[in-house]
Amino acid sequence: MEKSPFDIVIVGAGAAGLTTAIAAGRGQSKNLKILLVDSRGKVGAKILVSGGTRCNVTNRKVTPFDFQGGPSHFIKHVLEAFTPDQTKRFFEEIGVDLILESTGKYFPVTRSGKTVLEALLKESEKCGVSLKTGFRVTGIEKKGDVFLLRGETGDLLARRVVLATGGLSLPETGSDGMGLSMAASLGHTLIKTTPALTPLTTNDKDWMELSGITLNAALTFFEDGKKKAECEGSLLFTHFGYSGPVALDISRFFAYSDPKHSPEIEANFLPGHTPEALNKRLEIFRKKHPNKQPKSFFIEEFGLPERFVETFLRKNEGKNPRQLLHPIAHTPLSVTGVVGYRKAEVTAGGVDLKEVRVSTMESKIIPGLYFAGEILDVDGRIGGFNFQWSWSSGTVAGRSAVLKLP
Ligand SMILES: Cc1cc2nc3c(=O)[nH]c(=O)nc-3n(C[C@H](O)[C@H](O)[C@H](O)COP(=O)(O)OP(=O)(O)OC[C@H]3O[C@@H](n4cnc5c(N)ncnc54)[C@H](O)[C@@H]3O)c2cc1C
């Protein structure tokens, strides 16, 4: 064990840990001993796989309403402390030019997460932060003013600790929940965790047979018959259920729900059209094409995929064209569950924000302990929001952790 403590040890070298390291390194007024540790030999695995390896770094517009979990005023404060505009400038400064796609998502111009990871690692080294890989922290205790971090291959001492260990999603990337257990062992309350941004499963063979078909849809989540959430975007039928951004976005609500409250998901396969407008379109279509079947109406007027329309019509056999307009906008989807952490892009739940100081990310329970990233009870929708949370919370944690070090 090192005899003199590190000034700051950051546990976890993912998006949040690396940003924390850079903010701390840049913010130090004297030569501090800052150490970034990670259980993996190769760090930043999530940055590399993100956005289909293209890494959707942030979004044109990021608001607290793009997130679920802790209170939105907390999320707002943190996002304002390091905004998407500052994020873009930060990446440009470290040599990662970003490009805006029509969806509002920002990617590196190289369309490669590797560019992002390499730039972050280089900058963190430039800021004087040491990196220790293959070091899994298994426990933390505070003895007086110093933290003792127990590792599988030895112990470390630190005057300040930042937990940036991620949550439970995609555990093979290193986020196996150990960080959450350590936060709990230090007295922090954990808000129940569930997989989020993960595909949904079904037992409806008709939809499963459409595996590979994508269409635009709005999904509404109900509990006890009451609408609780609505998402719109691309829906992908798979051999086990539903995927695509809209299914991933709604999954956290289903995963969180209690079967006692009759969770249901309803699909609108023609979002953005009122029943009146649909009726009118049908009337005009039938006048123009009196001999055409309803199938042609859905395919020709709205561009719905033919195989999808055939399945939809089979499921609604016996209904006349006008009667089909209700189910096309209100089809109950049979959902048996969510795929789980092995496919989840993020974790819902985590360290309760009530026990964290909003302007510093410091624990209200253990002075000198900080949090950043997915370990906290914040999860964003698809579109670069989760990384933005990591960049923003990491920057706040790093900037604060270097202040007033004795
Ligand atoms: C497939 C996929 C695609 C995604 N695409 C996007 C996207 O395009 N845009 C977007 O905004 N978000 C995306 N996300 C979400 C985003 O990757 C996460 O929100 C973000 O990486 C969280 O960062 P983090 O640093 O908090 O945690 P992580 O990235 O999970 O990093 C935590 C690190 O801590 C280490 N660690 C954990 N426990 C210990 C321990 N006990 N001791 C030492 N080290 C430890 C781990 O090894 C890991 O390196 C995606 C996620 C996945 C899984």
The ligand as an SDF file (V2000), in Angstrom:
LIG
                    3D

 53 58  0  0  0  0  0  0  0  0999 V2000
  -24.4870   -0.4240  -26.1240 C   0  0  0  0  0  0  0  0  0  0  0  0
  -24.5370    0.9570  -25.5140 C   0  0  0  0  0  0  0  0  0  0  0  0
  -24.6400    2.0560  -26.3390 C   0  0  0  0  0  0  0  0  0  0  0  0
  -24.7290    3.3370  -25.7850 C   0  0  0  0  0  0  0  0  0  0  0  0
  -24.7760    4.4020  -26.6270 N   0  0  0  0  0  0  0  0  0  0  0  0
  -24.8440    5.6540  -26.0960 C   0  0  0  0  0  0  0  0  0  0  0  0
  -24.7990    6.8030  -26.9460 C   0  0  0  0  0  0  0  0  0  0  0  0
  -24.5680    6.6950  -28.1570 O   0  0  0  0  0  0  0  0  0  0  0  0
  -24.9750    8.0160  -26.3590 N   0  0  0  0  0  0  0  0  0  0  0  0
  -25.1450    8.1660  -25.0150 C   0  0  0  0  0  0  0  0  0  0  0  0
  -25.3110    9.2950  -24.5370 O   0  0  0  0  0  0  0  0  0  0  0  0
  -25.1130    7.1040  -24.1940 N   0  0  0  0  0  0  0  0  0  0  0  0
  -24.9460    5.8700  -24.6980 C   0  0  0  0  0  0  0  0  0  0  0  0
  -24.8990    4.7810  -23.8540 N   0  0  0  0  0  0  0  0  0  0  0  0
  -24.9240    5.0360  -22.4050 C   0  0  0  0  0  0  0  0  0  0  0  0
  -23.5380    5.4970  -21.9330 C   0  0  0  0  0  0  0  0  0  0  0  0
  -22.5670    4.6230  -22.4540 O   0  0  0  0  0  0  0  0  0  0  0  0
  -23.4710    5.5010  -20.3900 C   0  0  0  0  0  0  0  0  0  0  0  0
  -24.4810    6.3230  -19.8950 O   0  0  0  0  0  0  0  0  0  0  0  0
  -22.1300    6.0260  -19.9110 C   0  0  0  0  0  0  0  0  0  0  0  0
  -21.0740    5.2860  -20.4950 O   0  0  0  0  0  0  0  0  0  0  0  0
  -22.0250    5.9460  -18.4010 C   0  0  0  0  0  0  0  0  0  0  0  0
  -20.7330    6.3530  -18.0390 O   0  0  0  0  0  0  0  0  0  0  0  0
  -20.1280    6.0580  -16.6160 P   0  0  0  0  0  0  0  0  0  0  0  0
  -18.7170    6.5410  -16.6910 O   0  0  0  0  0  0  0  0  0  0  0  0
  -21.0030    6.5850  -15.5670 O   0  0  0  0  0  0  0  0  0  0  0  0
  -20.1530    4.4770  -16.4500 O   0  0  0  0  0  0  0  0  0  0  0  0
  -19.3920    3.3350  -17.2970 P   0  0  0  0  0  0  0  0  0  0  0  0
  -19.1940    3.7560  -18.6980 O   0  0  0  0  0  0  0  0  0  0  0  0
  -20.1400    2.0940  -17.0330 O   0  0  0  0  0  0  0  0  0  0  0  0
  -17.9440    3.2760  -16.6370 O   0  0  0  0  0  0  0  0  0  0  0  0
  -17.7460    2.7590  -15.3550 C   0  0  0  0  0  0  0  0  0  0  0  0
  -16.3210    2.2880  -15.2450 C   0  0  0  0  0  0  0  0  0  0  0  0
  -16.0860    1.9350  -13.8700 O   0  0  0  0  0  0  0  0  0  0  0  0
  -15.3460    0.7460  -13.8150 C   0  0  0  0  0  0  0  0  0  0  0  0
  -15.6390    0.0930  -12.5470 N   0  0  0  0  0  0  0  0  0  0  0  0
  -16.8400   -0.3640  -12.1190 C   0  0  0  0  0  0  0  0  0  0  0  0
  -16.7380   -0.8740  -10.8700 N   0  0  0  0  0  0  0  0  0  0  0  0
  -15.4460   -0.7310  -10.5210 C   0  0  0  0  0  0  0  0  0  0  0  0
  -14.7160   -1.0790   -9.3480 C   0  0  0  0  0  0  0  0  0  0  0  0
  -15.3200   -1.6710   -8.3120 N   0  0  0  0  0  0  0  0  0  0  0  0
  -13.3820   -0.8170   -9.2940 N   0  0  0  0  0  0  0  0  0  0  0  0
  -12.7590   -0.2160  -10.3490 C   0  0  0  0  0  0  0  0  0  0  0  0
  -13.4050    0.1310  -11.4890 N   0  0  0  0  0  0  0  0  0  0  0  0
  -14.7310   -0.1210  -11.5680 C   0  0  0  0  0  0  0  0  0  0  0  0
  -15.8000   -0.0570  -15.0370 C   0  0  0  0  0  0  0  0  0  0  0  0
  -14.8290   -0.9880  -15.4190 O   0  0  0  0  0  0  0  0  0  0  0  0
  -16.0300    1.0470  -16.0660 C   0  0  0  0  0  0  0  0  0  0  0  0
  -14.8790    1.2650  -16.8410 O   0  0  0  0  0  0  0  0  0  0  0  0
  -24.7490    3.5070  -24.3720 C   0  0  0  0  0  0  0  0  0  0  0  0
  -24.6170    2.3960  -23.5620 C   0  0  0  0  0  0  0  0  0  0  0  0
  -24.4970    1.1320  -24.1060 C   0  0  0  0  0  0  0  0  0  0  0  0
  -24.3500   -0.0470  -23.1870 C   0  0  0  0  0  0  0  0  0  0  0  0
  1  2  1  0
  2  3  1  0
  2 52  2  0
  3  4  2  0
  4  5  1  0
  4 50  1  0
  5  6  2  0
  6  7  1  0
  6 13  1  0
  7  8  2  0
  7  9  1  0
  9 10  1  0
 10 11  2  0
 10 12  1  0
 12 13  2  0
 13 14  1  0
 14 15  1  0
 14 50  1  0
 15 16  1  0
 16 17  1  0
 16 18  1  0
 18 19  1  0
 18 20  1  0
 20 21  1  0
 20 22  1  0
 22 23  1  0
 23 24  1  0
 24 25  2  0
 24 26  1  0
 24 27  1  0
 27 28  1  0
 28 29  2  0
 28 30  1  0
 28 31  1  0
 31 32  1  0
 32 33  1  0
 33 34  1  0
 33 48  1  0
 34 35  1  0
 35 36  1  0
 35 46  1  0
 36 37  1  0
 36 45  1  0
 37 38  2  0
 38 39  1  0
 39 40  1  0
 39 45  2  0
 40 41  1  0
 40 42  2  0
 42 43  1  0
 43 44  2  0
 44 45  1  0
 46 47  1  0
 46 48  1  0
 48 49  1  0
 50 51  2  0
 51 52  1  0
 52 53  1  0
M  END
$$$$
